[in-house]
């Protein structure tokens, strides 16, 4: 199987005996300092979310070293490398700061955000899909839950779609690079990087609405708080046998479309009971409605009620 991807998927072509130049190192310092400053001024959410499908884009496989499914939360390219090697431990990890330039990173980001359209064009012309080194997360719980429900409509019998919940502080301390896309774009707008970044206004709005973050290569398993399958999300019932996620939410194309379908009016007591059961299934450290109210407002609002 061949892999057609961005230039960063062949790191050997970027390596040399002297490493990256002093100019490149200075650009990385500027970028990392800016991202760190932004993260301090506007802290990352406690939790980040991902609509994920185990078994996509490659079939689930048994890691012969541990004899269990190798269900990771990796970028498309890293997933391919694991699948091709037949084990996670044989996959080389390349720190972008060591082997790539900041221009390379933003070129990768541009292709990553345009990946759906690029893959569609390649599919129509009979080419291999695009695999990038970035893996997306979102700071928007409702947005990601709705996207997860949509993924459940498109997956096959051998795939496991679900909502993954990660603790952002664990990702940061693991050594894996994680960046807020909004901050990356702000840096790019004020930088003197050589390569242009072509991202449509529609994709920019999409990234902003999703409150998108990206990790380089993969999301560490140690950061995983919970993985809830689509069936568990949509079939959780309250004491009256009603699911919290209404069909208007589950089948909508997006949150804006969901709001156009109208909301169900119920009492605050009933909403609290339904929402509590739903959120307690996902946020294991929440024990009361007061705890829930301390979460981001999007966690307890905008659910078609």
C-alpha positions in Angstrom: 0.0 0.0 0.0 1.4 3.4 -1.0 1.0 6.5 1.0 0.5 9.8 -0.7 0.8 12.6 1.8 2.3 16.0 2.6 6.0 16.5 2.4 6.4 15.9 6.2 5.5 12.3 5.9 9.0 11.6 4.5 11.1 13.0 7.3 14.3 11.5 6.0 14.2 13.9 3.1 14.2 16.8 5.5 17.1 15.5 7.7 20.7 16.5 7.2 24.0 16.1 9.1 23.7 19.6 10.5 20.1 19.7 11.6 17.9 22.7 11.0 19.4 26.2 10.5 19.8 28.9 13.1 17.1 30.9 11.3 14.7 27.9 11.6 15.6 27.5 15.3 14.8 31.2 15.9 11.5 30.8 14.1 10.6 27.8 16.3 11.5 29.8 19.4 9.3 32.7 18.3 6.4 30.3 17.5 6.7 28.3 20.8 7.1 31.5 22.9 4.0 32.9 21.3 1.9 29.8 21.8 3.0 29.5 25.4 2.1 33.1 26.1 -1.4 32.6 24.5 -1.9 29.5 26.5 -1.2 31.4 29.7 -3.4 34.4 28.8 -6.2 32.1 27.6 -5.8 28.7 29.3 -6.8 25.6 27.5 -10.0 23.9 28.6 -9.7 21.2 31.3 -11.1 18.7 28.8 -10.6 18.3 25.0 -12.8 16.1 22.9 -12.5 14.1 19.7 -15.0 12.3 17.5 -13.0 9.2 16.8 -13.4 5.9 14.9 -11.4 2.9 16.0 -10.7 1.1 12.7 -10.4 4.2 10.5 -8.7 4.9 8.2 -7.1 1.4 8.7 -8.6 -1.8 10.0 -8.3 -2.6 13.6 -5.4 -5.1 14.2 -3.9 -7.1 17.0 -0.6 -5.9 18.4 1.4 -9.1 18.6 3.5 -7.7 21.5 0.6 -7.4 23.8 -2.1 -9.4 22.0 -4.9 -6.9 22.1 -6.4 -4.4 19.7 -4.0 -1.5 18.9 -6.7 1.2 19.3 -4.7 4.5 19.4 -5.7 8.1 18.9 -3.1 8.9 16.2 -2.9 11.0 13.1 -3.7 9.3 9.8 0.0 9.0 9.0 1.0 7.7 12.4 -1.9 5.2 12.2 -0.6 4.0 8.8 3.0 3.7 10.2 1.7 1.6 13.1 -0.5 -0.6 10.8 2.4 -1.0 8.3 4.9 -2.0 11.1 2.4 -4.3 12.9 3.3 -2.8 16.2 3.5 0.6 17.9 7.0 0.1 19.3 8.6 0.0 15.9 7.3 3.4 14.8 9.8 6.2 14.8 8.6 9.5 16.2 9.9 12.8 14.8 9.8 15.9 16.9 8.9 18.7 14.4 11.1 21.2 16.2 14.1 18.9 15.5 13.5 17.9 11.9 11.0 20.4 10.3 10.6 24.1 10.0 7.7 26.3 11.2 6.8 26.7 7.5 6.5 23.0 7.3 4.2 22.9 10.3 1.9 25.5 8.7 2.0 23.8 5.4 0.9 20.6 7.2 -1.9 22.6 9.0 -3.2 24.0 5.8 -3.5 20.5 4.3 -4.9 19.1 7.5 -7.7 21.6 7.6 -8.4 21.1 3.9 -8.1 17.3 4.2 -11.7 16.4 3.5 -11.8 18.3 0.2 -8.3 17.1 -0.8 -9.3 13.5 -0.2 -12.5 13.9 -2.1 -10.6 15.2 -5.1 -8.0 12.4 -4.9 -10.8 9.8 -4.6 -12.4 11.1 -7.8 -9.1 10.9 -9.7 -8.2 7.5 -8.3 -5.4 8.7 -6.1 -4.5 7.6 -2.6 -6.0 9.8 0.2 -4.0 12.4 2.1 -2.4 11.4 5.4 -1.2 14.2 7.7 0.8 14.1 10.9 -1.8 16.2 12.8 -4.7 14.9 14.8 -7.6 17.1 15.7 -9.4 17.8 19.0 -12.0 20.2 20.0 -12.7 22.3 23.1 -16.4 22.3 22.2 -18.2 19.4 23.9 -21.6 19.8 22.1 -20.0 20.3 18.7 -17.9 17.1 19.1 -20.8 15.1 20.4 -23.0 16.1 17.5 -20.1 15.2 15.1 -19.7 11.8 16.8 -23.4 11.1 16.2 -22.9 11.8 12.5 -19.9 9.6 12.3 -22.0 6.8 13.6 -24.2 6.9 10.5 -21.2 6.3 8.2 -19.1 3.7 9.9 -18.9 0.0 9.1 -19.5 -3.1 11.2 -15.8 -3.5 12.0 -15.4 0.1 13.2 -16.1 1.6 16.6 -17.2 5.2 16.5 -17.3 7.2 19.8 -16.6 10.3 21.7 -13.1 10.5 23.3 -12.5 12.8 26.3 -9.0 13.8 27.1 -7.4 15.8 30.0 -5.5 18.7 28.4 -3.0 19.1 31.2 -1.8 15.5 30.8 -1.3 16.0 27.1 0.8 19.1 27.8 3.1 17.3 30.3 3.5 14.2 28.2 5.9 15.8 25.7 3.4 15.6 22.9 3.0 18.9 21.1 -0.5 20.4 21.3 -1.6 23.7 19.9 -4.8 25.8 19.6 -5.5 26.4 16.0 -6.8 29.9 16.7 -3.5 30.9 18.2 -1.5 29.3 15.4 -3.4 31.3 12.8 -2.9 34.5 14.9 0.9 33.8 14.9 0.9 33.2 11.1 -1.0 36.4 10.4 1.7 38.4 12.2 4.8 36.4 11.1 7.1 36.6 8.1 6.9 33.0 7.2 7.8 32.3 3.6 5.1 29.9 2.5 1.5 31.1 2.0 -1.2 29.4 3.9 -4.3 28.9 1.8 -7.4 28.3 4.0 -10.8 29.3 2.9 -13.0 31.6 5.0 -15.4 28.7 5.4 -12.7 26.4 6.9 -11.6 29.2 9.1 -15.1 29.6 10.5 -15.3 25.8 10.9 -12.1 25.7 12.9 -13.2 28.6 15.1 -16.7 27.1 15.7 -15.1 23.8 16.6 -12.5 25.5 18.9 -10.0 23.2 17.2 -6.7 22.0 18.7 -4.1 19.8 17.0 -1.6 17.3 18.4 1.5 16.3 16.5 1.5 12.6 15.6 -0.9 11.3 18.3 -2.8 11.9 21.5 -1.2 10.0 24.4 -3.4 7.3 25.9 -2.5 8.5 29.4 -4.6 11.6 28.8 -7.8 9.6 28.0 -10.5 10.1 30.5 -13.3 8.2 28.8 -14.3 6.8 25.4 -18.0 6.5 24.9 -19.4 4.7 21.9 -22.1 6.2 19.7 -24.6 3.7 20.9 -24.0 4.5 24.6 -24.3 8.2 23.8 -27.6 7.9 21.9 -29.3 5.2 23.9 -28.8 6.4 27.5 -32.3 6.6 29.1 -33.6 8.5 32.1 -36.1 7.2 34.7 -38.9 7.8 32.2 -37.2 5.9 29.4 -36.2 9.0 27.4 -32.8 9.6 25.9 -31.0 12.9 26.6 -29.9 13.3 23.0 -33.0 13.9 21.0 -33.4 12.8 17.4 -33.2 16.5 16.4 -29.7 16.6 17.8 -28.5 13.2 16.6 -29.7 13.5 13.0 -28.9 17.2 12.4 -26.1 18.1 10.0 -24.7 20.5 12.5 -25.6 22.5 15.6 -27.1 25.4 13.6 -29.3 22.9 11.7 -30.3 21.4 15.0 -31.5 24.7 16.4 -33.7 25.3 13.3 -35.5 22.1 14.1 -36.8 23.5 17.4 -36.3 22.7 21.0 -38.3 20.6 23.5 -39.7 22.5 26.5 -39.3 20.6 29.7 -39.0 21.5 33.4 -35.7 22.4 34.8 -36.0 19.5 37.2 -36.5 17.0 34.3 -33.7 18.6 32.3 -31.4 18.4 35.3 -32.2 14.7 35.7 -31.6 13.9 32.0 -28.5 15.9 31.7 -27.0 14.5 35.0 -27.4 10.9 33.8 -25.8 11.8 30.5 -22.9 13.8 31.8 -22.1 11.5 34.7 -21.6 8.7 32.1 -18.9 10.7 30.5 -17.4 12.9 33.2 -16.5 10.5 36.0 -15.3 13.2 38.4 -18.6 15.0 38.4 -21.0 14.1 41.3 -23.5 17.0 41.3 -25.4 19.5 39.2 -23.2 22.2 40.8 -20.1 20.5 39.5 -21.7 20.5 36.0 -22.5 24.2 36.2 -18.8 24.9 36.7 -18.0 23.3 33.3 -18.0 25.4 30.1 -21.5 26.7 29.4 -21.6 24.8 26.1 -21.5 21.6 28.2 -24.9 22.1 29.8 -26.6 24.2 27.1 -27.5 23.9 23.4 -28.8 20.3 23.5 -32.2 21.0 21.7 -34.0 21.9 24.9 
